C-alpha cells in the first residue's frame, strides 16, 4: 500500500486551474515550508518524501513542474529524473541538493533536469526559478514546432535534433540553448538573453556557462554552425 501524498491546494475560488507542483524532498520541515509558501503563491502543491514514490506520482503526468531533491531514500533524484525522461515525460524538473560543484550540476542536467538549485537557497530565488520554468513550458503555443535551417532540423515539440539524416542527442540545457538560436536564426542572440531564457534572470552562477554550452553544441553539430559575434552574442547561420 502506497503512503498518502500530502496535498496543499489553494482555495476553490481560483479563477482558473492552478499550476500543479510536486515536491519530492525527504527533509520534511523544508518540504512542508516550501509547500506552504508555494501554496500562498497560488500553486496546488503535493509533497512526498521518497524517491520511488516521487517517480510514481510524477509518472501520472498531471503535474506542471517537479521540485526534486537529489539525496532521497528509495531512489535518488538522478535516477528519478533519468527514469522520467526515459519514459518520455517532459515535465519541467528543478533539482535541489545540498551538494555543490560543477560535476554534480552537470550530472543533474545530463539526466534531464531543467534547472539546479543548491541548498541553502533563497526562497525568492526558488520562486523565480519555478515561475521561469513554468513560463518557459508555456511558450511557443501556436508556433510551428519544427525549425529547419539548412540541413539542421529542430523539433521543439518532440525535442529532437537532426543534422542531415543523423539524429543528434542533446541534454535538456543544450537543447534549450539551441532552441533560442534556431527560433531566431540569422539574428544575434545575446549571452544575457540566453541566460534569461534558459537559466532565468535569477541565475547566480558564472555567466560564462553559456560559452561552455555553445562549445558543446559546436562539437556535437558543426563548428561553423554557430558564429560568435564579438561583444554582441551568437548567431546561427548556414555554412557556405
N, C-alpha and C positions, 0 to 999 in steps of 0.2 A: 504493500500500500504506500502510495507516494505521500510525502509530508505536505501539509497545506501551504499554499503560497500566501504571503501577506499582501493584501490589497490596500492601496491608498488611492482613492478616487475623489476627484473634485465634486462639487455639488451638482445636482441634476439640472440646475438652471443654466448650464453652459449653453451658449448659442450654437455650438457645433461640436462634433465629436472631438474630444481632446486627443492629443498625441498619446500613445501608449508606450511607456518605457518599462523595461525590465532591468532591475538592478540585481547583479549576481555578485555578492560580497559576503564573505564569512565573518567580517567584523560587524557584529550585529548592531552595536551602537552607531557606527559610521553609516551602515546601510539604512537604518531607520531615520537617522538625522538627514541623510540625503533625500530619502523618500518624503519626509515631512516638508523639506524645503522645495523640492520639485513639484510636489502636490500644490503647494502655495503658489507656484508659478503657473498652475493651470493644467499640469500634466496628470494623466492617470498612471499610477506607478504600482508595479508589482515587485516584490522582493523575495529572493530565495538565497540560501546561504551555502549551496553545494554546487560544484561544477556539473555533475551529472544531471541534477535537477534543472540547472540553468540551461543545459543543452536541450533537455526535453521541452521546457517551457518555450525557449526561443524557436525551436523547430516547429511549433504550432503555427508560426508565421503570422501572428496577429499583432506583433509589436512594430513600432516605428523606429525604435532605437534600443540597443542593449548597452548597458554600462557594466563592464566585465572586469572583475579583479583577476589578476594572474595567479596568485597563490591561493588556491582553493582546495578544499577536501574533495575527494571523489575523483575529480578530473581538473587539471589546471586550466587556466584561461587560454593558453596557447592551443591546447588540444580542443577545447570547446569551440574556439574561433575557427580553427582549421576544419573541424567536423562540419560546422555550419556552412562554410564556404564550399567544401567538397560536396555537400548535399544541394548546392545551388541557392542557398539563402543569401540574399543581398542586403539584409537589414544592416544599417549602419552600426558599427561597433566602436565604442570608446573604451579603451583598456585603462585600468587603474592598477598601479603597482607601487610597492614600497622600494622596489629595485631602482637603480639609476645606472645609466651608462648606454652608450651607443649600441652595443651588442644586443642588449635587451630590447631596445626600441626597434632595431632592425628585425629582430626575431618576431616581435609582435606584429609589425607591419607586414612582414613576409607571409604570415599566416592568414592575412586578410583583414586585419584591423584597419579602421579608417582614421583613428586618432589615438593618442597615447598621453596619459597624464600621470606624473609621478607624485606619490604622496611624500610629504604633506602638500596639499594644493589649496589654492584659494577657491572658495565656493563660487565666487563671482566668475572666476575663470572657467570652472566646470560648467556653469550655466551658459556661458558664452560659447563653449565648445559644443554643448548639446544643441543650442539654437542654430549654430553654424552647420552642424551635421544634418539637422532636420531640414534646414533651408536648402542645403545642397541636394538632399534627396528629393526635394520637390521641384528642382529646376528643370527646365527644358520641356515642360509639358506642351504638347502640340508641335514641337520641332521634330525634324527628321532625325531618327536615332542613328542613321548611318552616314558617316562623313567619308567621302572619297577624295583623296588628294594624291594625284599621280597613281602610283601602284600601292599606296598606303590606304587601307580601309579600316576605319574605326567604328565599330558598332557599339554605341553608348548604352543601348538597351540590354544587349546580351553581354556587354563588357568583354568583347573580343576584338583582337587586333590582327590584321593580316598585312603582310608585306609581299606583294605578288600572290603566289598561291600558298605561301607558308604562313601558318599561324604563329604569332609571337606571344609568348607568355609574359605577362607583366604583373607586378604586385599591385595592390589597390592604390597605393600612393603614386606609383609610376603611371598607372592608367589615368589617374586624376590630373597629373601634370600634363600628360599628352593630350587629354581631353581639352584642357584650357588652350592648348596651342592649336589643335586641329579645328576647333569651333571658331577660331579667329585666324585661320590660315592666311598667310600673306601679310598679316598685321604684326606689329611689335607688341609683345605681351611682357609687361614689366615683371621684375622679380617680386616686387611688392604685391602686384596683382595676383601672381601665382600663390604667394604665401597666404594672402587673404582668402582666396577661394579654396585652396587645398588644405591649408593648415588652420585658417581663420585668423582674424585680427588679434586674437589673444595669445598667439603663439609666442613663447618666451625663449625659444631655443636660438641656435645660430642661424641667421638668415641665409648663410652660405649653403644650407642644406639643399636649397633649390639647385645650386650648381652640381651637387652630388647626383641628384636625380636626373638632371639634364645629361650629365656624363653617362649615366647608366642607360638612358634611352638611346643615346647616340651609339653606344656599344651594341645594344640589342636590335636597333633598327639599322641606321646607316649614319656614319659620321657627318655627312654633308646635309642631312635632312633638317637639322635644327641649327640655325645660324645665330651666333651671338652678335647682337647689335650693341657695341660698346657704349656703356653709360645709359642704355635705354632698356634692354631686356633681350628677349629671344623671339625668333620668327621661324615658323615652319614654312619651308619652301621646297619646290621641286629642284632636283639636281639636274644640271644641264648635261 
